[in-house]
């Protein structure tokens, strides 16, 4: 099924390197947030669909019409291994933009997870698949498939702008977007944050031992 006539595609984009992306994924979202002056995090309404979900990947941005997932389906044609699907669904929670079938397809293509400013369905099956998903709500109602939509242009998700090729890290606390241009600097900064916290932990342990 193709929706190419209803979905606009941006020019090809560059992705942050796999090595840098993976390195950022080794840190907690809270620590990365501290390294980014406590900015860049999605609002708390976007939460993990299943407990223990964690993911890192480069942004594959999709803009949809409310309750319509034609652009999400078309994004399968542009997804690469290591991408993380980021969907601006306008916070619409009455119709799910992703369910278990799309989760299976994205996972099969090496997509590392999905962050959706909207709703999903098939929560239990997605959890069983261990496909990491963050969303604003769950609902059993399926989407329309009429379009229009956009793939590859910057999107707003949880109050944060995510551009193609940026890095997304998500865990039980929530979701953070690291701009591609800042990824290396943020990695250095979060290493300092963690080192500082480890020193504090050691001081506490020594004080109460």
C-alpha positions in Angstrom: 0.0 0.0 0.0 1.5 3.3 -1.1 0.4 6.8 -0.2 3.1 8.6 -2.2 0.6 10.8 -3.9 -0.7 12.1 -0.6 2.5 12.5 1.4 5.2 15.0 0.9 8.8 13.8 1.3 11.6 16.1 2.3 15.0 16.2 0.6 17.4 13.4 1.7 18.9 14.1 5.2 22.0 13.1 7.1 21.8 11.0 10.1 24.0 11.2 13.2 26.7 8.5 13.1 25.7 5.1 14.6 28.7 5.3 17.0 27.7 8.6 18.4 24.1 7.6 18.6 24.9 4.4 20.5 27.2 6.3 22.9 24.4 8.7 23.9 22.1 5.7 24.3 24.2 4.5 27.1 23.0 7.2 29.4 19.8 7.9 31.2 17.5 10.5 29.8 17.6 12.4 33.1 21.4 12.7 32.9 21.3 13.8 29.3 18.7 16.4 30.3 21.0 17.7 32.9 23.8 17.9 30.3 21.5 19.9 28.0 20.6 22.6 30.6 17.4 20.6 31.4 16.0 21.4 28.0 15.0 19.2 25.0 12.8 16.8 26.9 9.2 15.9 25.8 6.5 16.8 28.2 5.4 14.1 30.7 2.2 13.3 28.8 4.3 11.2 26.4 5.1 8.0 28.3 6.4 4.5 27.7 3.7 2.1 26.5 5.3 -0.8 28.4 7.4 -0.9 31.6 11.1 -1.2 31.0 11.1 0.2 27.4 14.3 1.9 26.4 15.5 3.0 23.0 17.9 5.3 21.1 17.9 6.1 17.4 18.1 8.8 14.8 14.9 10.8 14.2 12.7 9.7 11.3 10.1 12.5 11.5 6.5 12.2 10.4 3.8 14.8 10.4 0.2 13.4 10.2 -3.3 14.6 10.0 -5.1 14.1 13.3 -6.2 10.5 13.6 -4.7 9.6 10.2 -1.7 7.3 9.6 -1.2 7.4 5.9 2.2 9.2 6.4 3.2 6.7 9.1 2.7 3.8 6.7 4.5 5.6 3.9 7.5 6.2 6.3 8.2 2.4 6.0 9.7 3.2 2.6 12.2 5.6 4.1 13.1 3.9 7.3 16.6 2.7 7.8 18.2 0.5 10.5 18.9 2.6 13.6 16.1 5.1 12.9 13.5 6.0 15.6 10.1 7.0 14.4 8.9 10.3 15.7 5.4 11.3 14.9 3.5 14.6 15.3 -0.1 13.4 15.6 -1.2 16.8 17.0 -1.8 15.1 20.4 -5.0 13.5 19.0 -5.9 10.6 21.3 -9.2 9.3 19.8 -7.6 7.2 17.0 -4.4 5.1 17.2 -1.6 5.9 14.7 0.4 2.8 15.3 -0.7 -0.8 16.3 1.0 -4.1 16.4 1.1 -4.6 12.6 3.1 -1.4 12.1 5.2 -2.1 15.1 6.2 -5.5 13.6 7.0 -3.9 10.2 9.1 -1.1 11.6 11.0 -3.5 14.0 11.7 -5.8 11.0 13.4 -2.9 9.2 15.6 -2.2 12.2 13.7 0.8 13.5 14.6 1.0 17.2 11.3 2.4 18.5 8.6 5.1 18.2 7.7 8.3 19.9 4.2 9.4 19.0 2.4 12.6 20.0 -0.9 10.9 19.7 -2.3 7.5 20.5 -1.4 3.8 19.8 -3.3 0.6 20.3 -2.4 -3.1 20.8 -0.4 -2.2 23.9 -0.1 -5.8 25.2 1.1 -7.2 21.9 3.6 -4.3 21.4 4.9 -5.1 24.9 5.2 -8.8 24.0 7.1 -7.8 20.9 9.4 -5.7 23.1 9.2 -2.9 20.5 9.8 0.3 22.5 7.0 2.9 22.1 6.2 6.2 23.8 2.8 7.8 23.2 0.3 10.2 24.7 -2.5 7.6 25.1 -3.8 4.2 24.0 -7.1 3.6 22.3 -8.7 0.7 20.5 -9.9 2.9 17.7 -8.1 2.6 14.4 -6.9 5.5 12.2 -8.1 6.9 8.9 -5.7 6.5 5.9 -6.5 9.5 3.8 -3.5 11.8 4.3 -2.1 14.3 3.9 1.2 14.1 5.7 4.9 14.9 5.5 8.1 12.8 6.0 11.5 14.2 6.8 10.7 17.7 7.8 11.0 19.0 11.5 8.1 18.0 13.7 6.9 19.0 17.1 6.5 16.2 19.6 5.7 16.7 23.2 6.6 20.4 22.9 10.0 19.8 21.4 11.2 20.1 17.9 12.8 17.0 16.4 14.6 17.2 13.0 15.6 14.4 10.7 18.9 12.9 11.8 18.7 14.2 15.4 19.2 11.7 18.2 16.4 10.5 20.4 17.0 8.7 23.7 14.0 7.4 25.6 13.5 5.4 28.8 11.1 5.0 31.7 11.5 8.7 32.7 10.6 10.0 29.2 12.0 11.2 25.9 14.8 13.7 25.0 15.9 14.9 21.6 19.5 15.8 21.0 20.1 18.0 18.0 22.6 16.5 15.6 24.8 19.5 15.6 25.2 19.3 19.4 25.4 15.5 19.8 29.2 15.3 20.3 29.2 18.2 22.8 26.2 16.7 24.7 28.0 13.3 24.9 31.0 15.0 26.5 28.8 16.9 28.9 26.8 13.9 30.0 30.0 12.0 30.8 30.9 14.9 33.1 27.4 14.8 34.7 27.7 11.1 35.4 31.2 11.4 36.8 30.0 14.1 39.1 27.1 12.0 40.3 29.4 9.1 40.9 31.6 11.2 43.1 28.6 12.3 45.1 27.5 8.7 45.5 30.9 7.8 46.8 30.9 10.7 49.3 27.5 9.6 50.6 28.6 6.0 50.9 31.7 7.0 52.8 29.8 9.3 55.1 27.4 6.6 56.2 29.7 3.6 56.2 
